[in-house]
Amino acid sequence: MFDKKCLRLGLISMGGAVAASFLPGLYLYFKFGIIPSATEMGAICSMLAASFLIGWIIQPITFYPAMGVGASCISWTTGNVADLRMPAISAGQKAAGVEAGTSESNVLSTMSAAISSFVVVAILTVFTFVGSGLLAVLPESVTAAFSYITPAIFGAIIMDYVMKNIKYNLPLVVAGVIFFLIFKQFGMSSVWINLFVVIAGMFVSRALFVIYKTRDASK
Amino acid sequence: MDISAIQNSLGMWLCASAMVGIILVQAIMYLRVSKKEASALGITEEQQKNAMRSAAITAVGPAIALSVMLITLMTTMGAPTAWMRMNDVGSGRTELAIASMVSDMVTAAEGTAEWDLQNFSYAVWAQGIDVAGWLIGAMVTVILGGKLTKTLNEKFDAKWVKLLMAGCLVSLFSYLLLNTVYMKPSSYVAAAGFGAVSMFVMNKLFSKNKRMQELSLGISILVGAALTQIIF
């Protein structure tokens, strides 16, 4: 029921966002009469499709099992899915003390993603208006440290998961590293590697489940 | 008319506000629905508050990091477009790349005001299509994904499905971590290491302290990034 509500809400709001996405282009057309011709529009579309089509299709699928419906809809409307929404979701679930993969965690993912939207809009709006001044005041050593935020996030989250459930999560991380390196050797692009690491992880978690179950049964 | 005047005109602000408005309304609606569902599931008011506070704190660091990109995008695309695209699914780096990709198509004489306007119009259209692509891809996923989850739950042991979902989260983050540090300068690896170590320390030292647990990810990020910057 909750997922159904989230789906309806998501389709409506994302449909609205698709429309809003074209407003600036339409505005320039109506105000200045300038717009790419049909052939140029076709060229733009094929150029974008060549670079991003696989991402448009594969990325939402890759993140879906970890996020659920509600958080997926919010995250793919607002972007920064990997380096902002996922950490916020993971932190929210941790703080509430719910297990991942349950209906409780699904609800909290949605709640955490929604909250992160407010934070991002607020901060970006402040920076849009006073940003250049604010950034100029910060010493360069501080702004340079921004680029280390993303690896620090992922390192911390992995450590947290491993500590929480070492029996399952440590083998999963190790398997992730191995598969990542193997897929890299094949020269796959990162979008595909991402998907295949997650899929390979599904088999690993199935194998772990079976192994631990038989071990417990034999005890 | 000067291009930056057009880029920063009221009309552009209104268009950008429509997108940001949708994002805010969406967040409010989801918050309402999920709060209701959380109470129905027996998640206490306190747990909800903790989750929201922790999610908010964790989002602050990455959001500030985005603002560097925002400023860069503002200089080329104007404030309203930069504000809109950084808030929506268009990422700063991609939007910059798209803007330069379309400039080859512009037919007006280079260096003229027409060139500027045409270039801006093409960039804005291309960004619109890119964002629509992400949204539509995600819409298809959530429509099909719901059916898939239902089948999984019906066909398999519920306990395993739960582990599978949780496992996907771990695999996903394993990939994200590797992709961030693979073939990058050693300082990136160090940042990931420092983040991991500070999380380890926080979990060990403050395992009983709820407030610190909530802050642990936010703090680990800052400690990790700061230590890396100091040492490298």
Chai-1 contact restraints between the chains, C-beta under 6 A:
chainA,res_idxA,chainB,res_idxB,connection_type,confidence,min_distance_angstrom,max_distance_angstrom,comment,restraint_id
A,F2,B,E37,contact,1.0,0.0,6.0,A-B,restraint_1
A,D3,B,G146,contact,1.0,0.0,6.0,A-B,restraint_2
A,K5,B,V33,contact,1.0,0.0,6.0,A-B,restraint_3
A,L7,B,V142,contact,1.0,0.0,6.0,A-B,restraint_4
A,L9,B,M29,contact,1.0,0.0,6.0,A-B,restraint_5
A,G10,B,V142,contact,1.0,0.0,6.0,A-B,restraint_6
A,S13,B,Q26,contact,1.0,0.0,6.0,A-B,restraint_7
A,M14,B,L135,contact,1.0,0.0,6.0,A-B,restraint_8
A,M14,B,M139,contact,1.0,0.0,6.0,A-B,restraint_9
A,G16,B,I22,contact,1.0,0.0,6.0,A-B,restraint_10
A,A17,B,I22,contact,1.0,0.0,6.0,A-B,restraint_11
A,A17,B,L135,contact,1.0,0.0,6.0,A-B,restraint_12
A,V18,B,A132,contact,1.0,0.0,6.0,A-B,restraint_13
A,V18,B,L135,contact,1.0,0.0,6.0,A-B,restraint_14
A,A20,B,A18,contact,1.0,0.0,6.0,A-B,restraint_15
A,A20,B,M19,contact,1.0,0.0,6.0,A-B,restraint_16
A,A20,B,I22,contact,1.0,0.0,6.0,A-B,restraint_17
A,S21,B,G128,contact,1.0,0.0,6.0,A-B,restraint_18
A,S21,B,V131,contact,1.0,0.0,6.0,A-B,restraint_19
A,S21,B,A132,contact,1.0,0.0,6.0,A-B,restraint_20
A,F22,B,G128,contact,1.0,0.0,6.0,A-B,restraint_21
A,L23,B,C15,contact,1.0,0.0,6.0,A-B,restraint_22
A,L23,B,A18,contact,1.0,0.0,6.0,A-B,restraint_23
A,P24,B,C15,contact,1.0,0.0,6.0,A-B,restraint_24
A,P24,B,V124,contact,1.0,0.0,6.0,A-B,restraint_25
A,G25,B,V124,contact,1.0,0.0,6.0,A-B,restraint_26
A,G25,B,W125,contact,1.0,0.0,6.0,A-B,restraint_27
A,G25,B,G128,contact,1.0,0.0,6.0,A-B,restraint_28
A,Y27,B,G11,contact,1.0,0.0,6.0,A-B,restraint_29
A,Y27,B,C15,contact,1.0,0.0,6.0,A-B,restraint_30
A,L28,B,S121,contact,1.0,0.0,6.0,A-B,restraint_31
A,I34,B,L117,contact,1.0,0.0,6.0,A-B,restraint_32
A,I34,B,Q118,contact,1.0,0.0,6.0,A-B,restraint_33
A,I34,B,S121,contact,1.0,0.0,6.0,A-B,restraint_34
A,P36,B,Y122,contact,1.0,0.0,6.0,A-B,restraint_35
A,P36,B,W125,contact,1.0,0.0,6.0,A-B,restraint_36
A,E40,B,M105,contact,1.0,0.0,6.0,A-B,restraint_37
A,I44,B,A126,contact,1.0,0.0,6.0,A-B,restraint_38
A,L48,B,I129,contact,1.0,0.0,6.0,A-B,restraint_39
A,L48,B,D130,contact,1.0,0.0,6.0,A-B,restraint_40
A,F52,B,G133,contact,1.0,0.0,6.0,A-B,restraint_41
A,W56,B,G133,contact,1.0,0.0,6.0,A-B,restraint_42
A,W56,B,W134,contact,1.0,0.0,6.0,A-B,restraint_43
A,W56,B,G137,contact,1.0,0.0,6.0,A-B,restraint_44
A,I57,B,G137,contact,1.0,0.0,6.0,A-B,restraint_45
A,P60,B,G137,contact,1.0,0.0,6.0,A-B,restraint_46
A,P60,B,A138,contact,1.0,0.0,6.0,A-B,restraint_47
A,P60,B,T141,contact,1.0,0.0,6.0,A-B,restraint_48
A,I61,B,T141,contact,1.0,0.0,6.0,A-B,restraint_49
A,Y64,B,T141,contact,1.0,0.0,6.0,A-B,restraint_50
A,Y64,B,G145,contact,1.0,0.0,6.0,A-B,restraint_51
A,P65,B,M165,contact,1.0,0.0,6.0,A-B,restraint_52
A,P65,B,C168,contact,1.0,0.0,6.0,A-B,restraint_53
A,A66,B,C168,contact,1.0,0.0,6.0,A-B,restraint_54
A,A66,B,L169,contact,1.0,0.0,6.0,A-B,restraint_55
A,A66,B,L172,contact,1.0,0.0,6.0,A-B,restraint_56
A,V69,B,V142,contact,1.0,0.0,6.0,A-B,restraint_57
A,G70,B,Y30,contact,1.0,0.0,6.0,A-B,restraint_58
A,S72,B,V142,contact,1.0,0.0,6.0,A-B,restraint_59
A,I74,B,Y30,contact,1.0,0.0,6.0,A-B,restraint_60
A,W76,B,V89,contact,1.0,0.0,6.0,A-B,restraint_61
A,W76,B,W134,contact,1.0,0.0,6.0,A-B,restraint_62
A,W76,B,A138,contact,1.0,0.0,6.0,A-B,restraint_63
A,T78,B,I23,contact,1.0,0.0,6.0,A-B,restraint_64
A,G79,B,V89,contact,1.0,0.0,6.0,A-B,restraint_65
A,G79,B,S91,contact,1.0,0.0,6.0,A-B,restraint_66
A,A82,B,L176,contact,1.0,0.0,6.0,A-B,restraint_67
A,D83,B,P62,contact,1.0,0.0,6.0,A-B,restraint_68
A,L84,B,A59,contact,1.0,0.0,6.0,A-B,restraint_69
A,L84,B,P62,contact,1.0,0.0,6.0,A-B,restraint_70
A,P87,B,T58,contact,1.0,0.0,6.0,A-B,restraint_71
A,A88,B,A55,contact,1.0,0.0,6.0,A-B,restraint_72
A,A88,B,T58,contact,1.0,0.0,6.0,A-B,restraint_73
A,A88,B,A59,contact,1.0,0.0,6.0,A-B,restraint_74
A,A91,B,S54,contact,1.0,0.0,6.0,A-B,restraint_75
A,A91,B,A55,contact,1.0,0.0,6.0,A-B,restraint_76
A,A91,B,T58,contact,1.0,0.0,6.0,A-B,restraint_77
A,A91,B,L217,contact,1.0,0.0,6.0,A-B,restraint_78
A,G92,B,A51,contact,1.0,0.0,6.0,A-B,restraint_79
A,G92,B,S54,contact,1.0,0.0,6.0,A-B,restraint_80
A,G92,B,A55,contact,1.0,0.0,6.0,A-B,restraint_81
A,A95,B,N50,contact,1.0,0.0,6.0,A-B,restraint_82
A,A95,B,A51,contact,1.0,0.0,6.0,A-B,restraint_83
A,A95,B,S54,contact,1.0,0.0,6.0,A-B,restraint_84
A,A95,B,E214,contact,1.0,0.0,6.0,A-B,restraint_85
A,A96,B,Q47,contact,1.0,0.0,6.0,A-B,restraint_86
A,A96,B,N50,contact,1.0,0.0,6.0,A-B,restraint_87
A,A96,B,A51,contact,1.0,0.0,6.0,A-B,restraint_88
A,A100,B,A166,contact,1.0,0.0,6.0,A-B,restraint_89
A,A100,B,L169,contact,1.0,0.0,6.0,A-B,restraint_90
A,G101,B,K162,contact,1.0,0.0,6.0,A-B,restraint_91
A,G101,B,M165,contact,1.0,0.0,6.0,A-B,restraint_92
A,G101,B,A166,contact,1.0,0.0,6.0,A-B,restraint_93
A,E104,B,L41,contact,1.0,0.0,6.0,A-B,restraint_94
A,E104,B,I43,contact,1.0,0.0,6.0,A-B,restraint_95
A,V107,B,S34,contact,1.0,0.0,6.0,A-B,restraint_96
A,V107,B,E37,contact,1.0,0.0,6.0,A-B,restraint_97
A,V107,B,A38,contact,1.0,0.0,6.0,A-B,restraint_98
A,L108,B,A51,contact,1.0,0.0,6.0,A-B,restraint_99
A,T110,B,Y30,contact,1.0,0.0,6.0,A-B,restraint_100
A,T110,B,S34,contact,1.0,0.0,6.0,A-B,restraint_101
A,M111,B,S34,contact,1.0,0.0,6.0,A-B,restraint_102
A,S112,B,A51,contact,1.0,0.0,6.0,A-B,restraint_103
A,S112,B,A55,contact,1.0,0.0,6.0,A-B,restraint_104
A,A114,B,A27,contact,1.0,0.0,6.0,A-B,restraint_105
A,A114,B,Y30,contact,1.0,0.0,6.0,A-B,restraint_106
A,A114,B,L31,contact,1.0,0.0,6.0,A-B,restraint_107
A,I115,B,M52,contact,1.0,0.0,6.0,A-B,restraint_108
A,I115,B,A55,contact,1.0,0.0,6.0,A-B,restraint_109
A,I115,B,A56,contact,1.0,0.0,6.0,A-B,restraint_110
A,S116,B,A55,contact,1.0,0.0,6.0,A-B,restraint_111
A,S116,B,A59,contact,1.0,0.0,6.0,A-B,restraint_112
A,S117,B,I23,contact,1.0,0.0,6.0,A-B,restraint_113
A,S117,B,A27,contact,1.0,0.0,6.0,A-B,restraint_114
A,F118,B,A27,contact,1.0,0.0,6.0,A-B,restraint_115
A,V119,B,A56,contact,1.0,0.0,6.0,A-B,restraint_116
A,V119,B,A59,contact,1.0,0.0,6.0,A-B,restraint_117
A,V119,B,A63,contact,1.0,0.0,6.0,A-B,restraint_118
A,V120,B,A63,contact,1.0,0.0,6.0,A-B,restraint_119
A,V121,B,N87,contact,1.0,0.0,6.0,A-B,restraint_120
A,I123,B,A63,contact,1.0,0.0,6.0,A-B,restraint_121
A,L124,B,L70,contact,1.0,0.0,6.0,A-B,restraint_122
A,L124,B,M86,contact,1.0,0.0,6.0,A-B,restraint_123
A,L124,B,N87,contact,1.0,0.0,6.0,A-B,restraint_124
A,F127,B,S67,contact,1.0,0.0,6.0,A-B,restraint_125
A,F127,B,L70,contact,1.0,0.0,6.0,A-B,restraint_126
A,T128,B,A79,contact,1.0,0.0,6.0,A-B,restraint_127
A,T128,B,W83,contact,1.0,0.0,6.0,A-B,restraint_128
A,G131,B,S67,contact,1.0,0.0,6.0,A-B,restraint_129
A,G131,B,I71,contact,1.0,0.0,6.0,A-B,restraint_130
A,S132,B,I71,contact,1.0,0.0,6.0,A-B,restraint_131
A,L135,B,I71,contact,1.0,0.0,6.0,A-B,restraint_132
A,S141,B,Q229,contact,1.0,0.0,6.0,A-B,restraint_133
A,A145,B,A225,contact,1.0,0.0,6.0,A-B,restraint_134
A,A145,B,Q229,contact,1.0,0.0,6.0,A-B,restraint_135
A,F146,B,A65,contact,1.0,0.0,6.0,A-B,restraint_136
A,F146,B,V68,contact,1.0,0.0,6.0,A-B,restraint_137
A,Y148,B,A191,contact,1.0,0.0,6.0,A-B,restraint_138
A,Y148,B,A225,contact,1.0,0.0,6.0,A-B,restraint_139
A,Y148,B,T228,contact,1.0,0.0,6.0,A-B,restraint_140
A,I149,B,G61,contact,1.0,0.0,6.0,A-B,restraint_141
A,I149,B,A65,contact,1.0,0.0,6.0,A-B,restraint_142
A,I149,B,I221,contact,1.0,0.0,6.0,A-B,restraint_143
A,I149,B,A225,contact,1.0,0.0,6.0,A-B,restraint_144
A,T150,B,T180,contact,1.0,0.0,6.0,A-B,restraint_145
A,P151,B,T180,contact,1.0,0.0,6.0,A-B,restraint_146
A,P151,B,V181,contact,1.0,0.0,6.0,A-B,restraint_147
A,P151,B,Y188,contact,1.0,0.0,6.0,A-B,restraint_148
A,P151,B,A191,contact,1.0,0.0,6.0,A-B,restraint_149
A,P151,B,A192,contact,1.0,0.0,6.0,A-B,restraint_150
A,A152,B,A191,contact,1.0,0.0,6.0,A-B,restraint_151
A,A152,B,G195,contact,1.0,0.0,6.0,A-B,restraint_152
A,A152,B,I221,contact,1.0,0.0,6.0,A-B,restraint_153
A,A152,B,G224,contact,1.0,0.0,6.0,A-B,restraint_154
A,A152,B,A225,contact,1.0,0.0,6.0,A-B,restraint_155
A,I153,B,I221,contact,1.0,0.0,6.0,A-B,restraint_156
A,F154,B,L176,contact,1.0,0.0,6.0,A-B,restraint_157
A,F154,B,L177,contact,1.0,0.0,6.0,A-B,restraint_158
A,F154,B,T180,contact,1.0,0.0,6.0,A-B,restraint_159
A,G155,B,A192,contact,1.0,0.0,6.0,A-B,restraint_160
A,G155,B,G195,contact,1.0,0.0,6.0,A-B,restraint_161
A,G155,B,A196,contact,1.0,0.0,6.0,A-B,restraint_162
A,A156,B,G195,contact,1.0,0.0,6.0,A-B,restraint_163
A,A156,B,A196,contact,1.0,0.0,6.0,A-B,restraint_164
A,A156,B,M199,contact,1.0,0.0,6.0,A-B,restraint_165
A,A156,B,L217,contact,1.0,0.0,6.0,A-B,restraint_166
A,A156,B,S220,contact,1.0,0.0,6.0,A-B,restraint_167
A,I157,B,F173,contact,1.0,0.0,6.0,A-B,restraint_168
A,I158,B,F173,contact,1.0,0.0,6.0,A-B,restraint_169
A,I158,B,L177,contact,1.0,0.0,6.0,A-B,restraint_170
A,M159,B,A196,contact,1.0,0.0,6.0,A-B,restraint_171
A,M159,B,M199,contact,1.0,0.0,6.0,A-B,restraint_172
A,M159,B,F200,contact,1.0,0.0,6.0,A-B,restraint_173
A,D160,B,M199,contact,1.0,0.0,6.0,A-B,restraint_174
A,Y161,B,V170,contact,1.0,0.0,6.0,A-B,restraint_175
A,M163,B,N203,contact,1.0,0.0,6.0,A-B,restraint_176
A,N169,B,V170,contact,1.0,0.0,6.0,A-B,restraint_177
A,L172,B,G167,contact,1.0,0.0,6.0,A-B,restraint_178
A,L172,B,V170,contact,1.0,0.0,6.0,A-B,restraint_179
A,L172,B,S171,contact,1.0,0.0,6.0,A-B,restraint_180
A,V173,B,S174,contact,1.0,0.0,6.0,A-B,restraint_181
A,G176,B,S171,contact,1.0,0.0,6.0,A-B,restraint_182
A,G176,B,S174,contact,1.0,0.0,6.0,A-B,restraint_183
A,F180,B,L178,contact,1.0,0.0,6.0,A-B,restraint_184
A,S190,B,N179,contact,1.0,0.0,6.0,A-B,restraint_185
A,N194,B,Y175,contact,1.0,0.0,6.0,A-B,restraint_186
A,V197,B,S171,contact,1.0,0.0,6.0,A-B,restraint_187
A,V197,B,Y175,contact,1.0,0.0,6.0,A-B,restraint_188
A,V198,B,C168,contact,1.0,0.0,6.0,A-B,restraint_189
A,V198,B,S171,contact,1.0,0.0,6.0,A-B,restraint_190
A,V198,B,L172,contact,1.0,0.0,6.0,A-B,restraint_191
A,G201,B,G167,contact,1.0,0.0,6.0,A-B,restraint_192
A,G201,B,S171,contact,1.0,0.0,6.0,A-B,restraint_193
A,M202,B,L164,contact,1.0,0.0,6.0,A-B,restraint_194
A,S205,B,L163,contact,1.0,0.0,6.0,A-B,restraint_195
A,S205,B,L164,contact,1.0,0.0,6.0,A-B,restraint_196
A,S205,B,G167,contact,1.0,0.0,6.0,A-B,restraint_197
A,F209,B,W160,contact,1.0,0.0,6.0,A-B,restraint_198
A,F209,B,L163,contact,1.0,0.0,6.0,A-B,restraint_199
